[in-house]
Every structure is written in structure tokens, then in C-alpha cells.
């Protein structure tokens, strides 16, 4: 959950209050003159003239009223304490996507943004990828790939199912991919080195390094871990966007091959699509498109059987 604070004029404060009037809630905070609750955000107007937007939609709502500076925005995270001025440093960031999707691969990307190109990343439209639509990320990604040293690794489903069947957890799979992607970028930018490496934390430091303890080369120097890292440095936001678009492009290819538009996620619509594929191509074909250990596999088989009766 993120907290975003704006300092507004009285005129704008009144506009905020009017805009959210229908969502007004009572508050016991003696310093608050108004509070409203949306589905994903709480808006609080303080007597000091500041407005706090708190929740998953904080940045979206705050963007309606002004530009948020790096010093005004705080993000609730878990992980390492970052050094002062971290947003302006040269950082190699990494992130992944696809781990919760039944269809499609796991993709991991690492991206290096030197200090003198931090503003360029922002000008190209980079922000927390969770605030961007897939269509927007598709537009931004080509410019990011052209501007910054990066590496994308795509673990397709046949290989994923093989190693998962051998007992590898998703944590181990992701740790190995992150380490490999970081290694590639470091080799690419040598002899230059980032001030820090920031990994979007999916496992605590000790567990992460336990997963990759048998690797011949392990990246350890100046490595930091933090949750929600895409909001802490543009390098991770770049990596997140690049990884997401690589995932989407592979989903496009798979959909074309299967003759069915493959949905993202792991909900009921996924079960329906998987059942259609079983009926059209068979269970073995479905395995090549999916993470077979997900519960969606059995649900799809059940749906397909009902339709065959």
C-alpha cells in the first residue's frame, strides 16, 4: 500500500473536498478536516493544507490534483533500508511476472539505469508498472529496450513443468532467473558498475541465496532487496515493464498457435479457455501452454468432461 501526500492551495483543497463529497466518511483525527473512502483509496484533507492519498489507488487519485515529488511520496515496503538519495543513483534492477498465471511463461528482466539517465526513464513514461495498462506498457517497452542495457529471460512452460516436477519451487526458479539476468547485464555494462542492485523481493535474502547456492557465479555485491521495488527506483520499474511485455508477447504467440485467446490470471475464465483447448487439441497440448500443477488443470478437465457427455 502506498501513501502519497500533496500540499495544495485552499482553492484546490475545496475542489478535492467537493470531488470526493459523495464518498465522505467520519474521521476522529483532530487534524483532519475531511476524509473520504473509495474502493481502493482513503483520501484525507488536513488542516495543514496537505492531502494524503492512502491505498492501492493513491497515485492514481493524487495524479488528478498535482505532481508528486519523490520526497512527498512514501511506499510501505519490506526489505533492506535504502541509502539516502537512492532514486538518483545508478541502479541495476530486476523483476518478474507470470508466476500467478496458469497460461504463459515466467519472465524475468534486469535493467540498468545509470544516474544520468534516470530522468530519461521518467520522460519515456516509466512508473510503477502496476499503475500501467498492458497496452501502455507495450508502447513504452520498445523505447526502454533501446535506451537501457537489459536482459530478459523467458522460462517456457515445458521447461517450467519439468523442473517443477523435479521439486523446484517457484522461489528457486525465480531466484535462478534473477541471478542469471543480473549476471548478463553486469557483463554487458562492464567495466561500469551500478552503485547498487535492487531486486524486487519475493524471498528474504537468506532464502534467495540458499536457492542459488550451487550456481557457479552468484551476484552478491551491493545487492539490496525490497518489496514494491518498482516504486523505489526506475530501474526496477523498467525491468518490470520489459518483463511484462515479454510475457504478453509470448501469450500472443501461444494464443495464435492455439487458435484461442489465452486469458491471464488463474480465474474461472482461464478454466473455460483451458477446457476449450482440451476439447480442441487434447490434454497433452494443454500441458505445453500451462503450469500444470495449478488447480486450473483439474478444473478444466472437469469442464471438458461435462461438455463431452
PyMOL commands that set and color helices and strands:
alter all, ss='L'
color gray80, all
select helices_A, chain A and resi 10-19+21-23+58-62+86-88+115-123+129-131+134-147+157-165+170-189+205-211+229-231+234-258+268-281+283-287+296-308
alter helices_A, ss='H'
color red, helices_A
select strands_A, chain A and resi 2-7+32-37+41-46+50-55+73-75+91-97+106-113+149-155+196-200+223-226
alter strands_A, ss='S'
color yellow, strands_A
deselect
rebuild
show_as cartoon
